[in-house]
């Protein structure tokens, strides 16, 4: 798929339209798919190279894991839309009688919980993917390190984006215990995932960033970029 692909254009048009879906939850899942796809590219360019022969068996396992995760992220992007529709309908349920109010409240709680679980699954998958990205940063082709860094950035976005969709749903819950349970778990995933992503990113940045001393910096500052 290229940037000019019709399907991608249509999706981005819908994403930017005055429509509830697709939204931030689905986009977060797709960010995860982008991240693992870049990891798969690193695997492809590392595989078969004599320099990385000792890493080849583990590389095959990583490739299989990332391929499955990409499928998971794509399914979760669709799932995000699927769980929204029952929730949107639940808000419109009548509440003229006590029975109707009770039914609406129960239905809303179920729908809000379901809508919260999808982004939590996105966060779980992104955290798992970061484990494999760390291995690629450590042992993959050094020529592909920048792509590891970009992939990690996408996975970090998936985590930070998904947690927003957890909070926006749990905020509406009346079941305080369930709300706290979901929020605390999501917060743990957020802290663990973003910390891991930052460490990998900084490792990659430190490795690929050009080194120069103060003298080089002074000369570089004299360059006319106009």
Beta strands, then each sheet from edge to edge (+ up, - down):
end
